[in-house]
Amino acid sequence: MTAPVPASSSGRAANAAGSVLLTLAAAQFLMTLDTSVMNVSIATVADDLGTTVTGIQTAITLYTLVMASFMLTGSKIGEIVGRKRAFSVGCVIYGAGSFTTAISPNLGVLIFGWSLLEGLGAVLILPAVVALVATNFPPEGRPRAYGLVASAGAIAVAVGPLVGGLVTTYASWRWVFAAEVVIVAAILLLARRIRDAVPEHRPKLDGVGTLLSAAGLGMVVFGVLRAGVWGWVLPKSGGPAWLGLSPVVWLVLAGGLVILAFFAWERRRVARGQEPLLDPAILEYLEFRAGLYLFMFQFLIQAGLFFIIPLFLSVALGLSAVATGARLLPISLTLLAAALGVPKYLPRASPRRVVQAGLGLLFLAMVVLLASLDVNAGPGVTTVPLLLAGLGIGSLASQLGAVTVSSVPPSRTDQVGGIQNTATNLGASLGTALAGAVLIAALTTSFLHGIEQNPAVPKEVTQSAQVELSSGVPFVSDASLTTALSDAGVPEATAEAIVAENEQSRIAGLRAALGALAIVTLIAMFFTRRLPTGPPTSS
């Protein structure tokens, strides 16, 4: 007969489990927060550092690119040194990056602190979070724990813009990163209660695999990032040309070939009995692979929307950072409602149907916004689309984490964290890069065509603009453009005509970027066929 567990012991165990869950959820929250907290403050940060919207877009993209490129490596390092140790070291690196970002005097230091150091810290933390949930919770408790950790990420996406807007408006965007240092310190203190499984063996790091995966992913995303400046296929006037084509074509093709070489190398290591960076066999689980694809699409669409809509509100309409954050509140509320409400009230729902409904809501949101977006539109046009988009993103977030974890055997659960976070961060990188590239390309084409056809703009001004702006028209507010034209001595009538064309072109760029995301959403629908029709079971 088994002796009963004393109430005090069970209470302590429950407290310890709660503390561990809080710690891991807080880490997930913080890592995700950085992908959305500055979107409402892009114009403010750019002005403070003496750079452009494109410069800050580059920093945001590089942050997620670093994570996507090295997430598999971070996961393997966790296997080598232990998940808890990797988690703690990652927190220290991340905290150092947050401090560097908070005091950055220019874009270069910002990229070093935010994009590089924080990104490298995250590649150790995020895979460890998934593995430590499995270590610290019994099988029957893992689905709930994974769900709560995923919800913490959804909450970060939801509240990030509002937090960034409030802090930027009433203090400084730098205090966001200073506060992250304090939060990281608290996470490190709480991490002492986390249990770590003793590794059965300590594999060696696959250096060649690390280089191939990072190089392949890096070339693809960098190519997309530069598409707005260099051209997608044909080179833009004054831009570089490689064998008659834009470098974007060659970068994406070369990146794809390097990724294929990476998988060939990994299969070779497995065949030789050597430790791979990623065992390709895990991708043979069809439901797992479908979950990864949909994760990538979710974060691509999500990152693109959180880049485009704040720009419309803050630059096109001139709203303050806090007003922009407040206008994004509808997406925050419905995202949380769906992410937390679907598992609670529809626990037996089909993941496939929920994800398909979520993508349908996202597509509808973009169609509604496209139909109402014009130069006379006010901030109110975003309310209904944001409500729909929040429901869509929240529906996806409520299902995909449990699907990926439950679709592989327990022996492979440790590998899920690195692969899953690679997919999400690759999606986020591509989302920001794609939205920015399409926006700048459409803005440039529309603006240069507009001033060429406008009789109020002298031919010599048009010709000068064609040369100077051929690499890309900056996304700037009417006030900033008016000041720049005045400083350049442009006559008032000509300046007014240029500002009017810029206003029209900004909307054209935003509409083109939204249209691209809508097409991506329809493409994502094709990948839902392999998702399970029944609720996922715990591993």
C-alpha positions as CSV (number, residue, x, y, z in Angstrom):
1,M,0.0,0.0,0.0
2,T,1.4,3.4,-1.0
3,A,1.8,5.9,1.8
4,P,-0.2,9.1,1.2
5,V,1.8,12.2,0.2
6,P,1.8,14.8,3.0
7,A,-0.2,17.9,2.2
8,S,2.8,20.1,2.8
9,S,4.9,18.1,0.4
10,S,2.3,18.3,-2.4
11,G,1.8,22.0,-1.7
12,R,5.6,22.6,-2.0
13,A,5.6,20.6,-5.3
14,A,2.7,22.6,-6.7
15,N,4.5,25.8,-5.7
16,A,7.7,24.7,-7.3
17,A,5.9,23.7,-10.5
18,G,4.1,27.0,-10.6
19,S,7.4,28.8,-10.1
20,V,9.0,26.8,-13.0
21,L,6.1,27.5,-15.3
22,L,6.2,31.2,-14.4
23,T,9.9,31.3,-15.2
24,L,9.7,29.6,-18.5
25,A,6.6,31.6,-19.5
26,A,8.3,34.8,-18.6
27,A,11.3,33.9,-20.8
28,Q,9.0,33.1,-23.7
29,F,7.2,36.4,-23.1
30,L,10.4,38.4,-23.1
31,M,11.8,36.7,-26.3
32,T,8.6,37.3,-28.2
33,L,8.1,40.9,-26.8
34,D,11.2,42.1,-28.7
35,T,9.6,41.2,-32.0
36,S,6.7,43.6,-31.6
37,V,7.5,46.2,-28.8
38,M,9.3,48.6,-31.1
39,N,7.0,48.5,-34.1
40,V,5.0,51.5,-33.0
41,S,8.2,53.4,-32.3
42,I,10.0,52.8,-35.5
43,A,9.9,56.4,-36.6
44,T,10.9,57.7,-33.2
45,V,13.8,55.3,-32.9
46,A,15.0,56.1,-36.4
47,D,14.9,59.9,-35.7
48,D,16.7,59.4,-32.3
49,L,19.5,57.4,-33.9
50,G,19.8,59.5,-37.1
51,T,18.8,56.7,-39.4
52,T,15.8,55.7,-41.5
53,V,12.7,53.5,-41.2
54,T,14.6,51.0,-43.5
55,G,17.5,51.0,-41.1
56,I,15.2,50.1,-38.1
57,Q,13.5,47.5,-40.3
58,T,16.9,46.0,-40.9
59,A,17.6,45.8,-37.2
60,I,14.2,44.1,-36.6
61,T,14.8,41.7,-39.4
62,L,18.3,40.8,-38.3
63,Y,17.1,40.1,-34.8
64,T,14.8,37.4,-36.0
65,L,17.3,36.3,-38.7
66,V,20.0,35.6,-36.1
67,M,17.5,33.5,-34.2
68,A,16.4,31.6,-37.3
69,S,20.0,31.0,-38.5
70,F,21.4,29.7,-35.2
71,M,18.4,28.2,-33.4
72,L,19.3,24.7,-34.3
73,T,22.8,25.3,-33.1
74,G,21.5,26.8,-29.8
75,S,19.4,23.7,-29.3
76,K,22.3,21.4,-29.9
77,I,24.5,23.4,-27.4
78,G,21.7,22.8,-24.9
79,E,22.1,19.1,-25.4
80,I,25.8,19.4,-24.9
81,V,26.0,21.6,-21.8
82,G,22.6,20.9,-20.3
83,R,19.3,22.7,-20.9
84,K,19.3,24.7,-17.6
85,R,22.9,25.9,-18.1
86,A,22.1,26.9,-21.7
87,F,19.0,28.7,-20.5
88,S,21.0,30.6,-17.8
89,V,23.9,31.5,-20.1
90,G,21.4,32.7,-22.7
91,C,19.8,35.0,-20.2
92,V,23.1,36.6,-19.4
93,I,23.9,37.2,-23.1
94,Y,20.4,38.5,-23.7
95,G,20.6,40.9,-20.7
96,A,24.0,42.2,-22.0
97,G,22.3,42.8,-25.4
98,S,19.4,44.6,-23.8
99,F,21.8,46.9,-21.8
100,T,23.8,47.7,-25.0
101,T,20.6,48.5,-26.9
102,A,19.4,50.8,-24.1
103,I,22.5,53.0,-24.4
104,S,23.1,52.7,-28.1
105,P,24.1,56.0,-29.7
106,N,23.7,54.9,-33.4
107,L,22.2,52.2,-35.6
108,G,25.4,50.1,-35.6
109,V,25.5,49.7,-31.8
110,L,21.7,49.1,-31.8
111,I,22.2,46.2,-34.3
112,F,25.0,44.8,-32.2
113,G,23.1,44.9,-29.0
114,W,19.5,44.1,-30.2
115,S,20.0,42.0,-33.4
116,L,23.2,40.1,-32.5
117,L,23.5,39.8,-28.7
118,E,19.9,39.5,-27.9
119,G,19.4,37.1,-30.9
120,L,22.2,34.9,-29.7
121,G,20.9,34.8,-26.2
122,A,17.5,33.8,-27.5
123,V,18.8,30.9,-29.5
124,L,20.0,29.3,-26.2
125,I,16.8,30.2,-24.3
126,L,14.0,29.3,-26.6
127,P,14.9,25.6,-27.4
128,A,15.7,25.1,-23.7
129,V,12.2,26.3,-22.7
130,V,10.5,23.6,-24.7
131,A,12.9,20.9,-23.4
132,L,12.6,22.1,-19.8
133,V,8.8,21.8,-19.9
134,A,9.2,18.1,-20.7
135,T,11.7,17.7,-17.9
136,N,9.8,19.5,-15.2
137,F,6.2,18.3,-15.9
138,P,4.7,14.8,-16.1
139,P,3.3,13.7,-19.5
140,E,-0.3,14.4,-18.4
141,G,0.6,18.0,-17.5
142,R,2.7,18.9,-20.5
143,P,-0.1,20.0,-22.9
144,R,-1.4,22.5,-20.4
145,A,2.2,23.7,-19.7
146,Y,3.0,24.0,-23.4
147,G,-0.2,25.9,-23.9
148,L,0.4,28.4,-21.1
149,V,4.0,29.0,-22.4
150,A,2.6,29.5,-25.9
151,S,0.0,31.9,-24.5
152,A,2.7,33.9,-22.9
153,G,4.2,34.5,-26.4
154,A,0.8,35.5,-27.7
155,I,0.3,37.9,-24.8
156,A,3.7,39.5,-25.7
157,V,2.7,40.0,-29.3
158,A,-0.6,41.5,-28.1
159,V,0.7,43.9,-25.4
160,G,4.1,44.8,-27.1
161,P,2.8,47.6,-29.2
162,L,1.0,49.3,-26.4
163,V,3.9,48.9,-24.0
164,G,6.3,50.3,-26.6
165,G,3.9,53.2,-27.3
166,L,3.4,54.2,-23.7
167,V,7.1,54.0,-22.8
168,T,8.2,55.8,-25.9
169,T,5.7,58.6,-25.5
170,Y,6.0,59.3,-21.8
171,A,9.7,58.4,-21.3
172,S,12.0,56.9,-23.9
173,W,12.1,53.8,-26.0
174,R,15.4,53.0,-24.3
175,W,13.6,52.3,-21.0
176,V,12.0,49.3,-22.7
177,F,15.4,47.6,-23.0
178,A,16.6,48.8,-19.6
179,A,13.5,47.1,-18.1
180,E,14.4,43.9,-19.9
181,V,17.7,43.8,-18.0
182,V,15.7,43.8,-14.7
183,I,13.3,41.1,-16.0
184,V,16.2,38.9,-17.1
185,A,17.8,39.2,-13.6
186,A,14.5,38.1,-12.0
187,I,14.3,35.1,-14.4
188,L,17.8,34.1,-13.5
189,L,16.9,34.1,-9.8
190,L,13.7,32.1,-10.4
191,A,15.6,29.6,-12.6
192,R,17.2,28.0,-9.6
193,R,14.1,25.9,-9.1
194,I,14.2,24.4,-12.6
195,R,15.1,20.8,-12.7
196,D,17.4,19.6,-15.6
197,A,17.7,16.1,-16.9
198,V,21.2,14.6,-16.9
199,P,22.2,14.2,-20.5
200,E,22.5,10.5,-21.6
201,H,25.4,11.5,-23.8
202,R,27.2,14.7,-24.7
203,P,27.2,15.1,-28.5
204,K,29.8,17.1,-30.4
205,L,28.7,20.2,-32.2
206,D,28.3,19.8,-36.0
207,G,30.4,22.8,-37.1
208,V,29.9,22.3,-40.8
209,G,26.1,21.9,-40.3
210,T,26.0,25.1,-38.3
211,L,27.8,27.1,-41.1
212,L,25.6,25.6,-43.8
213,S,22.3,26.2,-42.0
214,A,23.2,29.8,-41.0
215,A,24.6,30.7,-44.4
216,G,21.6,29.3,-46.3
217,L,19.0,30.9,-44.2
218,G,20.9,34.1,-44.1
219,M,21.3,34.5,-47.8
220,V,17.6,33.8,-48.5
221,V,16.3,36.4,-45.9
222,F,18.9,39.0,-46.8
223,G,18.0,38.7,-50.4
224,V,14.3,39.3,-49.7
225,L,15.2,42.2,-47.4
226,R,17.1,44.0,-50.3
227,A,14.5,43.3,-52.9
228,G,12.9,46.7,-52.5
229,V,16.2,48.4,-53.2
230,W,17.8,46.1,-55.8
231,G,14.7,44.8,-57.5
232,W,13.2,41.3,-57.4
233,V,14.3,39.9,-60.7
234,L,15.6,42.8,-62.9
235,P,18.0,45.2,-61.3
236,K,16.8,48.7,-60.5
237,S,18.4,51.7,-62.2
238,G,21.7,52.5,-60.5
239,G,21.5,49.2,-58.5
240,P,23.9,46.3,-58.7
241,A,23.4,43.6,-61.4
242,W,24.9,40.1,-61.4
243,L,24.8,38.5,-64.9
244,G,22.0,40.9,-65.9
245,L,19.8,40.0,-63.0
246,S,19.2,41.5,-59.5
247,P,21.4,40.1,-56.8
248,V,18.2,39.1,-55.0
249,V,17.6,36.2,-57.5
250,W,21.1,34.8,-57.0
251,L,21.1,35.2,-53.2
252,V,17.8,33.3,-52.9
253,L,18.8,30.6,-55.3
254,A,22.2,30.2,-53.6
255,G,20.6,30.1,-50.2
256,G,18.2,27.4,-51.3
257,L,21.1,25.3,-52.7
258,V,23.1,25.7,-49.4
259,I,20.0,24.6,-47.4
260,L,19.8,21.5,-49.7
261,A,23.5,20.9,-49.1
262,F,22.9,21.2,-45.3
263,F,20.3,18.4,-45.4
264,A,22.6,16.2,-47.5
265,W,25.4,16.8,-45.0
266,E,23.1,15.9,-42.1
267,R,21.9,12.7,-43.8
268,R,25.5,11.7,-44.4
269,R,26.4,12.2,-40.7
270,V,23.4,10.1,-39.6
271,A,24.5,7.3,-42.1
272,R,28.0,7.4,-40.5
273,G,26.6,7.2,-37.0
274,Q,27.7,10.8,-36.2
275,E,25.7,13.3,-34.3
276,P,23.8,15.6,-36.7
277,L,22.8,19.2,-36.0
278,L,19.3,18.2,-37.2
279,D,18.2,14.6,-37.9
280,P,16.2,14.9,-41.2
281,A,14.2,11.9,-40.1
282,I,12.1,14.0,-37.7
283,L,10.7,15.9,-40.7
284,E,9.2,12.6,-42.0
285,Y,6.4,13.0,-39.5
286,L,3.8,14.7,-41.7
287,E,1.7,16.3,-39.0
288,F,4.9,17.8,-37.5
289,R,6.0,19.1,-40.8
290,A,2.6,20.7,-41.5
291,G,2.7,22.3,-38.1
292,L,6.1,23.8,-38.8
293,Y,5.0,25.2,-42.2
294,L,1.9,26.8,-40.5
295,F,4.0,28.2,-37.7
296,M,6.3,29.8,-40.3
297,F,3.3,31.3,-42.1
298,Q,1.7,32.5,-38.9
299,F,4.8,34.4,-37.9
300,L,5.4,35.7,-41.4
301,I,1.9,37.1,-41.7
302,Q,2.0,38.4,-38.1
303,A,5.3,40.1,-38.5
304,G,4.2,41.7,-41.7
305,L,1.0,43.1,-40.3
306,F,2.8,44.4,-37.2
307,F,5.2,46.2,-39.5
308,I,2.7,47.6,-42.0
309,I,-0.2,48.8,-39.8
310,P,2.0,50.8,-37.3
311,L,3.7,52.5,-40.2
312,F,0.3,53.6,-41.6
313,L,-0.8,54.9,-38.2
314,S,2.4,56.6,-37.1
315,V,3.9,57.8,-40.4
316,A,1.0,58.2,-42.8
317,L,-1.4,59.6,-40.2
318,G,1.2,61.1,-37.9
319,L,-0.2,59.5,-34.7
320,S,2.1,59.4,-31.6
321,A,3.6,56.1,-30.5
322,V,1.1,55.8,-27.6
323,A,-1.8,56.6,-29.9
324,T,-0.5,54.0,-32.4
325,G,-0.3,51.4,-29.6
326,A,-3.8,52.2,-28.5
327,R,-5.1,51.8,-32.0
328,L,-3.5,48.3,-32.1
329,L,-5.4,47.3,-28.9
330,P,-8.2,45.6,-30.9
331,I,-5.8,43.0,-32.3
332,S,-4.4,42.5,-28.8
333,L,-7.7,41.8,-27.2
334,T,-9.1,39.4,-29.8
335,L,-5.7,37.7,-30.1
336,L,-5.7,36.9,-26.4
337,A,-9.4,35.9,-26.4
338,A,-8.8,33.3,-29.2
339,A,-5.4,32.1,-27.9
340,L,-6.7,31.4,-24.4
341,G,-10.4,30.9,-25.2
342,V,-10.3,28.2,-27.9
343,P,-8.4,25.6,-25.8
344,K,-10.6,26.3,-22.8
345,Y,-14.1,26.4,-24.4
346,L,-13.4,24.1,-27.4
347,P,-10.9,21.5,-26.1
348,R,-12.1,18.9,-28.6
349,A,-12.0,21.1,-31.6
350,S,-10.3,19.9,-34.8
351,P,-6.9,21.7,-35.0
352,R,-7.2,21.6,-38.8
353,R,-10.6,23.4,-38.7
354,V,-9.5,26.0,-36.2
355,V,-6.3,26.8,-38.2
356,Q,-8.3,27.0,-41.4
357,A,-10.8,29.4,-39.7
358,G,-7.9,31.5,-38.4
359,L,-6.4,31.9,-41.8
360,G,-9.8,32.7,-43.3
361,L,-10.2,35.5,-40.7
362,L,-6.7,36.8,-41.5
363,F,-7.5,36.9,-45.2
364,L,-10.8,38.7,-44.5
365,A,-9.1,41.2,-42.3
366,M,-6.7,42.1,-45.1
367,V,-9.4,42.3,-47.7
368,V,-11.5,44.7,-45.5
369,L,-8.4,46.9,-44.9
370,L,-7.4,47.0,-48.6
371,A,-11.0,48.0,-49.5
372,S,-11.0,50.9,-47.1
373,L,-7.4,52.2,-47.2
374,D,-7.0,55.5,-49.1
375,V,-5.5,58.9,-48.6
376,N,-8.6,60.1,-46.8
377,A,-8.8,57.2,-44.4
378,G,-8.5,57.8,-40.7
379,P,-7.3,55.5,-38.0
380,G,-10.8,54.1,-37.5
381,V,-10.4,52.0,-40.7
382,T,-8.1,49.7,-38.9
383,T,-10.4,48.7,-36.1
384,V,-12.5,46.0,-37.7
385,P,-9.6,44.5,-39.7
386,L,-7.5,44.4,-36.5
387,L,-10.3,42.6,-34.6
388,L,-10.5,40.0,-37.3
389,A,-6.7,39.6,-37.5
390,G,-6.4,39.1,-33.8
391,L,-9.0,36.3,-33.8
392,G,-7.1,34.7,-36.7
393,I,-3.6,34.9,-35.2
394,G,-5.0,33.8,-31.8
395,S,-6.7,30.8,-33.4
396,L,-3.4,29.6,-34.9
397,A,-1.5,30.2,-31.7
398,S,-4.0,28.1,-29.8
399,Q,-3.3,25.0,-31.8
400,L,0.1,24.8,-33.5
401,G,2.3,24.4,-30.4
402,A,0.4,21.4,-29.2
403,V,0.3,19.9,-32.7
404,T,4.1,20.0,-33.2
405,V,5.0,18.7,-29.7
406,S,2.4,15.9,-29.8
407,S,3.2,14.7,-33.4
408,V,6.6,13.2,-32.6
409,P,7.6,10.4,-30.3
410,P,8.7,11.3,-26.7
411,S,12.3,10.4,-27.6
412,R,12.4,13.2,-30.1
413,T,10.7,15.9,-28.1
414,D,14.0,17.6,-27.2
415,Q,14.6,18.4,-30.9
416,V,11.2,20.1,-31.3
417,G,12.2,23.4,-29.6
418,G,15.1,24.2,-32.0
419,I,13.2,23.3,-35.1
420,Q,10.0,25.0,-34.1
421,N,11.7,28.2,-33.2
422,T,13.8,28.1,-36.4
423,A,10.5,28.0,-38.3
424,T,8.9,30.8,-36.4
425,N,11.8,33.2,-36.5
426,L,12.4,32.4,-40.2
427,G,8.8,33.3,-40.8
428,A,9.1,36.5,-38.8
429,S,12.3,37.5,-40.7
430,L,10.7,36.9,-44.0
431,G,7.5,38.7,-43.0
432,T,9.3,41.9,-42.1
433,A,11.6,41.7,-45.0
434,L,8.8,40.8,-47.5
435,A,6.4,43.5,-46.3
436,G,9.2,46.1,-46.2
437,A,10.5,45.2,-49.7
438,V,7.1,45.2,-51.4
439,L,6.2,48.5,-49.6
440,I,9.4,50.3,-50.6
441,A,9.3,48.9,-54.2
442,A,5.6,50.0,-54.7
443,L,6.2,53.3,-53.0
444,T,9.2,54.1,-55.3
445,T,7.4,53.1,-58.5
446,S,4.3,55.1,-57.6
447,F,6.2,58.2,-56.4
448,L,8.5,58.4,-59.4
449,H,5.7,57.8,-61.9
450,G,3.5,60.4,-60.1
451,I,6.0,63.2,-60.1
452,E,6.9,62.5,-63.7
453,Q,3.3,62.9,-64.7
454,N,2.6,65.9,-62.4
455,P,2.9,69.3,-64.4
456,A,3.6,71.1,-61.1
457,V,7.0,69.3,-60.8
458,P,9.6,70.7,-63.2
459,K,11.4,68.3,-65.5
460,E,14.8,69.0,-63.9
461,V,13.4,68.0,-60.5
462,T,11.9,64.9,-61.9
463,Q,15.1,63.8,-63.6
464,S,17.1,64.5,-60.4
465,A,14.6,62.5,-58.3
466,Q,14.8,59.6,-60.8
467,V,18.5,59.3,-60.3
468,E,18.7,60.0,-56.5
469,L,15.8,57.9,-55.5
470,S,16.1,55.0,-57.9
471,S,17.4,52.7,-55.1
472,G,14.3,53.3,-53.0
473,V,12.1,56.2,-51.8
474,P,12.2,56.5,-48.0
475,F,8.9,56.0,-46.1
476,V,8.5,59.4,-44.4
477,S,5.7,61.6,-43.1
478,D,4.4,64.7,-44.8
479,A,5.9,66.9,-42.1
480,S,9.4,65.3,-42.5
481,L,9.3,65.6,-46.3
482,T,8.1,69.2,-46.2
483,T,10.9,70.2,-43.9
484,A,13.5,68.4,-46.1
485,L,12.2,70.1,-49.2
486,S,12.2,73.5,-47.5
487,D,15.8,73.0,-46.4
488,A,16.7,72.0,-50.0
489,G,15.3,75.3,-51.3
490,V,12.5,73.7,-53.3
491,P,9.8,76.2,-54.4
492,E,6.6,76.1,-52.3
493,A,4.3,75.1,-55.2
494,T,6.7,72.3,-56.3
495,A,7.1,71.1,-52.7
496,E,3.3,70.9,-52.2
497,A,3.0,68.8,-55.4
498,I,5.8,66.4,-54.3
499,V,4.2,66.0,-50.8
500,A,0.8,65.2,-52.4
501,E,2.4,62.6,-54.6
502,N,4.2,61.1,-51.6
503,E,0.9,60.9,-49.8
504,Q,-0.6,58.9,-52.6
505,S,2.5,56.7,-53.0
506,R,2.6,55.8,-49.3
507,I,-0.9,54.4,-49.5
508,A,0.0,52.5,-52.7
509,G,3.0,51.0,-51.0
510,L,0.9,49.9,-48.0
511,R,-1.8,48.4,-50.2
512,A,0.8,46.5,-52.2
513,A,2.4,45.1,-49.0
514,L,-1.0,44.1,-47.6
515,G,-1.9,42.4,-50.9
516,A,1.3,40.4,-50.8
517,L,0.5,39.2,-47.3
518,A,-3.1,38.3,-48.4
519,I,-1.7,36.1,-51.1
520,V,0.7,34.4,-48.6
521,T,-2.3,33.7,-46.4
522,L,-4.1,31.9,-49.2
523,I,-1.0,29.9,-49.9
524,A,-0.8,28.9,-46.3
525,M,-4.3,27.3,-46.6
526,F,-2.8,24.5,-48.8
527,F,-0.6,23.4,-45.9
528,T,-3.5,22.7,-43.5
529,R,-4.4,19.4,-45.1
530,R,-1.9,17.5,-43.1
531,L,-2.9,18.9,-39.7
532,P,-4.7,16.4,-37.4
533,T,-8.5,16.5,-37.3
534,G,-8.7,15.4,-33.6
535,P,-7.2,17.1,-30.5
536,P,-3.5,16.4,-30.0
537,T,-2.6,14.0,-27.3
538,S,0.3,14.4,-24.8
539,S,3.6,12.8,-25.7
